[in-house]
Amino acid sequence: MSSPFDALCGPGGPLRPEPTDAAEFNGLMSSGEARLADAKKLQNSLPSRFDLAYNAAHALCLAALRRAGYRSSRRYIVFQVLPLTLGLGPEVWRVLDRAHNVRNRSEYEGDLSVDERLLASVIEACERVASALRARPRQ
């Protein structure tokens, strides 16, 4: 029986199967949860809080993908496969996909168009990812 991930694997595909590594998973979870906690600290600047929230989301979404037994060759894919890895819908992955685009404009063009509303949405989406990860047994 094929997995829904199989369509994303193969030559040119963004995913490849790779056995889950418990130490890697635990490290990604710890990194994501620590960054999420720091993203909520109001004494940090808005750009710093956004970086922390975005990177927390990436670490947690990557943990979900690694737990499913896959690795991505493209950074944004970890957000787009959330329906497959954690059963989370577009209300979560679209926020994180938007954050990815904002992050790229900041990193490569110096345009950081982030505001408190986007940051709050990213933190909320990240919390939903963390909660879904904690609620699911290891595969």
N, C-alpha and C positions, 0 to 999 in steps of 0.2 A: 504494500500500500504506500502510495507516495504522500509526502508531506507537502503542505502548502508552501513551505520554504524551497522545495525542489525547483520550482519555476524561476527562482531568483539565483540559482546556482548554475555552474557550468561555465564554459568559455565566455568571457565578457560579462558574466553575471556579477552582481554586487556582493553576493554571499558565497561562502564556501563552508562545508561542514568541517567542524573541528571539535574534538572531544572537550567536554566541559572540564574546567580546572577549578576545583573548590577554592584554592588559595587566590586565584585571579578573581573569582566571583566575590569572595569576601573582601578583597582589597577594593574592588570597584564599589561595593556597597558602602564600605567605610568612607571612601573618598566622597561618594555622592551625598551621604548623610551629613558629613562634616561641612561640606561646601554649602549644602542647603541651609544648615543652621547659621552659617556665617552670612549667607545672602539675606537673612532676615534681620541682621543687626543694623539698626538705623544709623549708627555712628560711621558706617562705611559709606563711601560715596555711591551715588546712583550707578555710575559705570562699573565700579567694582562689584556692587551687589548684583548687577546684571551678569557680569562675567562669572561670578560664583554660581548664580542660579542656572545659567546656561550649562556650565561645566558639570554641575551636580546632575542636571537632567541627562546630559550625555553619558556620564558614568553609570547612572542607574539604568538607562535604556540599554547601554552596552552590556551591563550585568545580565539583564533579561535575555538579550540575544545570546550571550555566551552560555547562559544556563540552558537555553534551548539547543545548544550544540552547534552554533554557527558563529562565524566571524565575518565582519563586513570589510570590504575594501574601500568603502565610501562612507564618510562620517555621517551624512544625513540619513542614511538608510535605517540607522537604529531607531529613529523617530517614526519613520514611515511603516515599520513592521510592528509597531505596538499592538495593532489588532491581533496579530499572530502570536506575539510573545506574551502579552498580558491581557488580551481581550479588551483593550482600551480603544475608544472610538475616536472619531475625527475631532471631537471637542478638546481632546488632549494633544494628539499628534500634530494637528494643524497649528496650535499655539507654539509647540516646540519647533516645528518647521519654520514658522515665521521668525522665531528667536534665532534659529540657525542662519537665516538670511541676513538678519540684523547684525549678528556676530561677524559674518563674512564681510559685510560692507564696512564694519568697524576695523577688522583686521587688515583688509586689503585695500580699502579706499579712504580710511580715516573718518568715515561718516558713522558716528554712533547716534542713531536716531532712536533712543530709548527714553521712555517716560515711566512714571510710577505705575501707570495702568498696565503697560506691557510687562513690567517687572512683576507686578502682582499676579498677572495671568501665568507667567512662567513659573513662579513659585507654587501657585496652586496646581498647575499641571505636574510639576515635579513631585509634589506631595502625593498626588494620585498615583504616580508611577511607584514611588517608594512604598505606599500602602499596598498596592497590588503585588509588589514583589514580596513583601513580608507575609501576605495572606496566602501565597501559593507555595505548596510543598516543592522541594527540589525535585527536578526531573531526573 
